[in-house]
Amino acid sequence: MRNAGGSTDLLRRAAYHLAGSADYDALLDMIGDARFVLLGEATHGTHDFYHERAEITKRLIEEKGFTAVAVEADWPDAYRVNRYVRGVGDDRDADEALSGFGRFPTWMWRNTVVLDFVRWLRARNDALPAGAAKAGFYGLDLYSLHASAQAVVNYLEKIDPAAAKKARRRYGCFEHFGGDPQEYGYATRFDLGRSCEDEVVKQLQDLREKSAEYARADGRVAEDEYFQAEQNARLARNAEEYYRTMFRGRVSSWNLRDRHMAETLDALVDHLDRDGGRTRVAVWEHNSHIGDARATEMGHQGEWNVGQLAREAHGRDAFLVGFTTFDGTVTAADDWDEPPRLMQVRPALAGSYEALFHEVRVPRFMLDLRDPEVAEALLPSRLERAIGVVYLPRTERASHYFHSRLPDQFDAVIHLDQTRAVAPLERSAGWHGGEVPEAYPTGI
């Protein structure tokens, strides 16, 4: 293995310096004809990650014909945005279209960068000539059990009231556990309540059995509406299983969630391909979902993820891009379901990829991880940081670092040495619009 000085010298020579979207020419060349471009993030609350993904995605749409953006968000909330950007929704503006994202963590999608991107997507679609393929916005995640169940009922009420009544009765099984699906998961795990598994499975089966009847009601519009209803019914089935397994251990629930997201991505492409094209999709998710799990210690523990499944299913048609940062600020919470705060990101730990990239002394750069010399300089493995919606700086090593082989995890990595927090559209008392409060305990 190279010494640190030799590695930083090589990386400095290999780095593509980044100052703006025009500097992503090399990345677009690397992507080539890949159909799936997975764009990560090292936190769920960094402005720079959202902004750079948006800039890259705009170029993919305009220059490479991408027609879908699939994000780590729930299907019904994202589909509301999809209807808005395609000009068929009831929302008056982008802010209203994003208002469906009311569940913690709201700042992941209700932030200033996503708002600007949704506005851009709507304006771009509106300017297309008649008949041109518009770019859509879709969700891959499975947390929206109740919202998806209600969406299925709403769909059936329009075209099959008798089926809607049956669906409402089936999904009513969850009402015995209140509004929190985790309560359902806990109760069924410890035999404190009856499982709703049969109900959600039967509802999806019934919907699929009548797919031809429902989808031919009004041409392409009916096909799209049936597709979104089917995805909601499939989500309800998988969410029921997810919440039922979440108390059995991290690996089983993680794998179920990422399998669902990968299957949703494939179903979306199959649906959009019906127009006769070759659909190309930009995927926005955390590094932990889009970096190949086989190159991480989580993979060694039995976890898989979207990036691994995409590579296994699509080979070189899947291009994976990771993001890293050394320090700065981040929007995150102290615990689940708590309000967001503007928090200081500590300087990366010694021995991490982030610390190595900091030593390159280039503020913003990209590396082609398929370059054999670059790969050799970054192997065999190092620590890598991952901050989700909760940030625990006092236990940072245990809470936010894992070992990985970066060149096996991604095809390219973008390092932004110092980054700033993403700005939520609704800012809590703990989120300050300027700098981190001086009283923040950076020395702890």
Secondary structure as GFF3:
##gff-version 3
##sequence-region A 1 444
A	DSSP	alpha_helix	4	14	.	.	.	ID=ss1
A	DSSP	beta_strand	16	17	.	.	.	ID=ss2
A	DSSP	three_ten_helix	21	24	.	.	.	ID=ss3
A	DSSP	alpha_helix	25	31	.	.	.	ID=ss4
A	DSSP	beta_strand	36	39	.	.	.	ID=ss5
A	DSSP	alpha_helix	47	64	.	.	.	ID=ss6
A	DSSP	beta_strand	68	74	.	.	.	ID=ss7
A	DSSP	alpha_helix	75	85	.	.	.	ID=ss8
A	DSSP	alpha_helix	94	97	.	.	.	ID=ss9
A	DSSP	three_ten_helix	98	100	.	.	.	ID=ss10
A	DSSP	three_ten_helix	106	108	.	.	.	ID=ss11
A	DSSP	alpha_helix	112	126	.	.	.	ID=ss12
A	DSSP	beta_strand	136	141	.	.	.	ID=ss13
A	DSSP	alpha_helix	145	159	.	.	.	ID=ss14
A	DSSP	alpha_helix	161	171	.	.	.	ID=ss15
A	DSSP	three_ten_helix	172	177	.	.	.	ID=ss16
A	DSSP	alpha_helix	181	189	.	.	.	ID=ss17
A	DSSP	alpha_helix	197	209	.	.	.	ID=ss18
A	DSSP	alpha_helix	211	215	.	.	.	ID=ss19
A	DSSP	alpha_helix	219	245	.	.	.	ID=ss20
A	DSSP	three_ten_helix	246	248	.	.	.	ID=ss21
A	DSSP	alpha_helix	250	272	.	.	.	ID=ss22
A	DSSP	three_ten_helix	273	275	.	.	.	ID=ss23
A	DSSP	beta_strand	281	284	.	.	.	ID=ss24
A	DSSP	alpha_helix	287	290	.	.	.	ID=ss25
A	DSSP	three_ten_helix	293	295	.	.	.	ID=ss26
A	DSSP	alpha_helix	297	300	.	.	.	ID=ss27
A	DSSP	alpha_helix	306	314	.	.	.	ID=ss28
A	DSSP	three_ten_helix	315	317	.	.	.	ID=ss29
A	DSSP	beta_strand	318	324	.	.	.	ID=ss30
A	DSSP	beta_strand	327	332	.	.	.	ID=ss31
A	DSSP	beta_strand	341	345	.	.	.	ID=ss32
A	DSSP	alpha_helix	353	359	.	.	.	ID=ss33
A	DSSP	beta_strand	364	368	.	.	.	ID=ss34
A	DSSP	alpha_helix	372	378	.	.	.	ID=ss35
A	DSSP	beta_strand	382	385	.	.	.	ID=ss36
A	DSSP	three_ten_helix	393	395	.	.	.	ID=ss37
A	DSSP	alpha_helix	396	400	.	.	.	ID=ss38
A	DSSP	beta_strand	401	404	.	.	.	ID=ss39
A	DSSP	alpha_helix	406	409	.	.	.	ID=ss40
A	DSSP	beta_strand	412	416	.	.	.	ID=ss41
A	DSSP	beta_strand	418	419	.	.	.	ID=ss42
###
